[in-house]
Amino acid sequence: MSKDYTSEHLRAELKSLADTLEDVLDTSTEKSKGELDKLRNRAEQALRESRARLSNAGDAISHQTREAAAKADNYVRENPWTGVGIGAAVGVVLGILLARR
């Protein structure tokens, strides 16, 4: 299952879930038992689907992070002095930024 999990996609998924749950809460006092059961089932289904999609997105992000870390590790092992230079440059920039506060 190769889906592109962007932050916009995840926001839309969470908004859809929130809208469904909001609909259940807003109309719960006006509906009959049968209608409430339908709304509840719809909300439960939306929650299950959102959990599955978010879990898949988390797995994909975790996999991408591990790949990036492995590539960075390989690069530093092949070019140790470049890695030291990059680390020093990042340290200097962070030091300057933190000293400004």
Disulfide bonds with the S-S distance in Angstrom:
none
